[in-house]
Amino acid sequence: MPPIVAVIAPGMMGSAVATRLTAAGVQVRTSLTGRSAATIARAKAAGMTDATDAQLVEADFILSILPPGDALALAERLAPALREAKRKPIYVDCNAVSPQTVLGIDRVVRETGASFVDGGIIGPPPDVDSSRTRIYLSGPDAGKVTVLQQYGLWTPVQPGPVGAASAMKMSYAGITKGFTALSATMMLAATRAGTADALIAEMKVSQPALLKWLTPQMPKMPGKAYRWIAEMEEIAAFIGEDNPGSGFYQEAARFYEAIAADFEGPHTETKALEAFCEKAKTG
């Protein structure tokens, strides 16, 4: 029989993961208490069913897929229900958190008697070709979660203890999202200086591959920036405050904070980035 899986929460990634699972006959539970009408509609479209905390911990697997700043709080919230559960689920933290943070979540979960697996998602929300989205797993019980590959997910095991999958995720996101922050900063600086056209022209000659990668990615960034604030802070913690480079990611967090505020407000920076990318595609 297919397992029962709890996916928390039904955001863009969580609902896409749920869609892959429900399409394969898996019952997917989630928590919709306090969620917006749009989130509830997205969860229902993905085939997810609303559940209490007691019903969530009756699942075979709990996949925590949240903004990184909420990851520990979810484990602490579910801990009482996990202690009471007669049959313990495997709790998989799939969030973009540092190894230090994930070890704290591991302690909270294991104190309840449940098993814990470290996870890190790389790739877009999964679609029919879910191999483009990989949920890397690590820890002693990681192999038990690979059964979900039979139900539409791609779950490679990252060798190493709890923390290994998160370390790999931090390294990857540090390159991709860190580079996005750096590039957006320079796009906006060039726009303010009146040299955006010249920068685009030079990059078309000397960095065409880089420009080709940036132009479709950058307009998508402002709507995600609010989620990337805590992720940058987790990457800074992963590097370690005494090591060179940590400060860059603290500043990247502040940059994404400003972009998130602009996206919710005047759209000044957002529109400037969109205009830069449009010129790069058509100019």
C-alpha positions as CSV (number, residue, x, y, z in Angstrom):
1,M,0.0,0.0,0.0
2,P,1.2,3.6,-0.6
3,P,2.4,5.3,2.5
4,I,0.6,8.2,4.1
5,V,2.7,11.4,3.9
6,A,2.2,14.7,5.7
7,V,3.6,17.7,3.8
8,I,3.9,20.9,5.7
9,A,3.2,23.4,4.3
10,P,1.3,23.8,1.0
11,G,3.4,26.5,-0.5
12,M,4.6,26.4,-4.1
13,M,7.1,23.7,-3.4
14,G,5.1,21.8,-0.9
15,S,2.0,21.7,-3.0
16,A,4.0,20.6,-6.1
17,V,5.5,17.7,-4.0
18,A,2.0,16.8,-2.9
19,T,0.8,16.8,-6.4
20,R,3.4,14.3,-7.5
21,L,2.5,12.0,-4.5
22,T,-1.3,12.2,-4.8
23,A,-1.0,11.5,-8.5
24,A,0.7,8.2,-7.6
25,G,-2.1,7.3,-5.1
26,V,-0.5,8.6,-1.9
27,Q,-2.7,10.2,0.8
28,V,-1.2,13.5,1.6
29,R,-2.1,15.4,4.7
30,T,-1.3,19.0,5.6
31,S,-2.2,21.7,8.1
32,L,-4.5,24.5,6.8
33,T,-5.2,26.3,10.1
34,G,-4.8,30.0,9.6
35,R,-3.8,29.7,6.0
36,S,-5.0,32.1,3.3
37,A,-7.8,31.3,0.8
38,A,-5.3,31.1,-2.0
39,T,-3.2,28.6,0.0
40,I,-6.2,26.5,0.9
41,A,-7.2,26.4,-2.8
42,R,-3.7,25.4,-3.8
43,A,-3.7,22.6,-1.3
44,K,-7.1,21.2,-2.5
45,A,-5.9,21.4,-6.1
46,A,-2.9,19.3,-5.1
47,G,-5.1,16.7,-3.5
48,M,-4.0,17.5,0.1
49,T,-6.4,17.0,3.0
50,D,-6.5,19.2,6.1
51,A,-5.5,17.4,9.3
52,T,-5.0,18.1,13.0
53,D,-1.5,17.7,14.5
54,A,-2.5,14.3,15.9
55,Q,-3.5,13.2,12.4
56,L,-0.3,14.6,10.9
57,V,1.9,12.5,13.1
58,E,-0.1,9.3,12.2
59,A,1.5,9.6,8.7
60,D,4.4,7.3,7.7
61,F,6.5,10.4,6.7
62,I,6.4,14.1,7.6
63,L,8.0,16.3,5.0
64,S,8.7,19.7,6.5
65,I,8.9,22.2,3.5
66,L,8.8,25.7,4.9
67,P,10.6,29.1,4.8
68,P,13.8,28.3,6.8
69,G,13.0,30.6,9.6
70,D,9.9,28.4,10.5
71,A,11.6,25.0,10.4
72,L,12.5,24.7,14.1
73,A,9.2,26.1,15.2
74,L,7.3,23.4,13.3
75,A,9.2,20.6,15.0
76,E,8.6,22.2,18.4
77,R,4.9,22.5,17.6
78,L,4.6,18.9,16.6
79,A,6.7,17.5,19.4
80,P,3.8,17.0,21.9
81,A,1.8,15.1,19.3
82,L,4.9,13.1,18.2
83,R,5.4,12.0,21.8
84,E,1.9,10.8,22.1
85,A,1.9,8.9,18.8
86,K,1.9,5.2,19.2
87,R,3.5,4.6,15.8
88,K,6.2,7.2,15.1
89,P,6.6,8.7,11.7
90,I,9.9,9.5,10.0
91,Y,10.3,13.3,10.1
92,V,12.2,14.7,7.1
93,D,13.3,18.3,7.4
94,C,13.6,19.5,3.7
95,N,14.3,23.1,4.5
96,A,17.2,25.4,3.5
97,V,18.8,25.5,6.9
98,S,22.4,25.2,8.1
99,P,23.8,21.9,9.5
100,Q,23.8,23.7,13.0
101,T,20.1,24.4,12.7
102,V,19.2,21.0,11.4
103,L,21.0,19.3,14.3
104,G,18.8,21.4,16.7
105,I,15.7,20.2,14.8
106,D,17.0,16.6,15.0
107,R,17.3,16.8,18.8
108,V,13.7,18.1,19.1
109,V,12.3,15.3,17.0
110,R,14.4,12.4,18.3
111,E,13.5,13.3,21.9
112,T,9.9,12.4,21.0
113,G,11.0,8.9,19.9
114,A,10.5,9.6,16.2
115,S,13.2,9.1,13.5
116,F,14.8,12.1,11.8
117,V,16.2,12.5,8.3
118,D,18.0,15.6,7.0
119,G,16.9,16.8,3.6
120,G,17.7,19.5,1.1
121,I,15.7,20.4,-2.0
122,I,17.5,21.4,-5.1
123,G,15.6,22.4,-8.3
124,P,12.2,23.9,-9.1
125,P,8.8,22.6,-7.8
126,P,8.5,19.1,-9.3
127,D,6.4,18.5,-12.3
128,V,5.9,15.4,-14.4
129,D,9.7,15.2,-14.9
130,S,10.4,15.2,-11.2
131,S,14.0,14.2,-11.7
132,R,14.8,17.9,-12.1
133,T,13.9,18.3,-8.4
134,R,16.1,16.3,-6.1
135,I,15.4,15.9,-2.4
136,Y,18.8,15.0,-1.0
137,L,18.7,12.9,2.2
138,S,21.3,12.1,4.8
139,G,21.4,10.4,8.2
140,P,21.1,6.9,9.4
141,D,17.5,6.5,8.4
142,A,17.8,8.3,5.0
143,G,17.5,5.0,3.0
144,K,14.0,4.5,4.5
145,V,12.7,7.6,2.8
146,T,13.8,6.5,-0.7
147,V,10.6,4.5,-1.0
148,L,9.0,7.8,-2.1
149,Q,10.8,7.5,-5.4
150,Q,8.1,4.9,-6.2
151,Y,5.6,7.6,-5.9
152,G,6.9,10.4,-8.1
153,L,9.8,12.0,-6.1
154,W,13.5,11.9,-6.7
155,T,15.3,11.2,-3.4
156,P,19.1,10.6,-3.7
157,V,20.9,9.8,-0.5
158,Q,23.8,12.1,0.4
159,P,26.5,10.1,2.2
160,G,27.1,11.3,5.7
161,P,25.3,12.0,8.9
162,V,22.4,14.3,9.7
163,G,23.7,17.7,8.4
164,A,25.3,16.4,5.2
165,A,22.3,17.1,3.0
166,S,21.9,20.5,4.5
167,A,25.5,21.3,4.0
168,M,25.2,20.4,0.3
169,K,22.1,22.5,0.0
170,M,23.7,25.5,1.7
171,S,26.7,25.3,-0.6
172,Y,24.5,25.1,-3.7
173,A,22.2,27.9,-2.7
174,G,25.1,30.0,-1.6
175,I,26.4,29.9,-5.2
176,T,23.1,30.3,-7.1
177,K,21.2,32.7,-4.8
178,G,24.3,34.5,-3.6
179,F,25.2,35.1,-7.2
180,T,21.7,36.4,-7.9
181,A,22.0,38.9,-5.1
182,L,25.4,40.1,-6.4
183,S,24.1,40.4,-10.0
184,A,20.9,42.2,-9.0
185,T,22.9,44.7,-6.9
186,M,25.1,45.5,-9.9
187,M,22.1,45.7,-12.3
188,L,20.5,48.2,-10.0
189,A,23.7,50.2,-9.5
190,A,24.2,50.4,-13.3
191,T,20.6,51.5,-13.8
192,R,21.0,54.3,-11.2
193,A,24.3,55.4,-12.9
194,G,22.7,55.4,-16.3
195,T,25.1,52.7,-17.6
196,A,22.7,49.8,-17.9
197,D,22.7,49.8,-21.7
198,A,26.5,49.8,-21.8
199,L,26.7,47.0,-19.3
200,I,24.3,44.9,-21.3
201,A,26.2,45.6,-24.5
202,E,29.5,44.6,-22.9
203,M,28.1,41.4,-21.3
204,K,26.6,40.4,-24.7
205,V,30.2,40.4,-26.1
206,S,32.2,39.1,-23.2
207,Q,29.7,37.2,-21.0
208,P,26.9,36.0,-23.2
209,A,26.3,32.7,-21.3
210,L,26.1,34.6,-18.0
211,L,23.7,37.1,-19.3
212,K,21.6,34.3,-20.9
213,W,21.4,32.6,-17.5
214,L,20.5,35.8,-15.6
215,T,17.8,37.4,-17.7
216,P,15.1,34.7,-17.3
217,Q,16.0,34.1,-13.6
218,M,16.1,37.6,-12.3
219,P,12.5,38.7,-12.9
220,K,11.3,35.7,-10.8
221,M,13.5,36.6,-7.8
222,P,11.5,39.5,-6.2
223,G,8.5,37.4,-5.5
224,K,10.7,34.8,-3.7
225,A,13.0,37.3,-1.9
226,Y,11.0,37.1,1.4
227,R,11.9,33.4,1.6
228,W,15.5,34.0,0.9
229,I,16.2,36.4,3.8
230,A,16.5,33.6,6.4
231,E,18.2,31.3,3.9
232,M,21.0,33.8,3.5
233,E,21.4,34.0,7.2
234,E,21.5,30.2,7.4
235,I,24.2,30.2,4.8
236,A,26.2,32.8,6.8
237,A,25.9,30.5,9.8
238,F,27.0,27.5,7.7
239,I,30.2,29.4,6.7
240,G,30.8,30.6,10.3
241,E,31.0,34.2,11.4
242,D,34.8,34.0,11.9
243,N,35.4,32.9,8.3
244,P,35.7,35.2,5.3
245,G,32.6,35.4,3.2
246,S,30.1,35.0,6.0
247,G,29.5,38.8,6.0
248,F,28.6,38.7,2.4
249,Y,25.6,36.5,3.0
250,Q,24.5,38.6,5.9
251,E,24.5,41.6,3.5
252,A,22.7,39.4,0.9
253,A,20.0,38.8,3.5
254,R,19.6,42.6,3.9
255,F,19.4,43.0,0.2
256,Y,16.7,40.4,-0.2
257,E,14.9,42.0,2.7
258,A,14.9,45.3,0.8
259,I,13.7,43.6,-2.4
260,A,10.9,41.9,-0.6
261,A,9.7,45.2,0.8
262,D,9.9,46.8,-2.6
263,F,7.9,43.9,-4.1
264,E,5.2,44.4,-1.5
265,G,5.3,48.2,-2.0
266,P,6.5,50.6,-4.7
267,H,8.0,48.1,-7.1
268,T,10.8,50.6,-7.9
269,E,13.6,48.1,-7.7
270,T,11.5,45.3,-9.1
271,K,10.6,47.2,-12.2
272,A,14.2,48.3,-12.7
273,L,15.4,44.7,-12.7
274,E,12.6,43.7,-15.1
275,A,13.6,46.6,-17.4
276,F,17.2,45.6,-17.4
277,C,16.4,42.0,-18.3
278,E,14.0,43.0,-21.0
279,K,16.7,45.2,-22.6
280,A,19.1,42.3,-22.3
281,K,16.7,40.0,-24.2
282,T,15.7,42.4,-26.9
283,G,18.3,45.2,-27.1
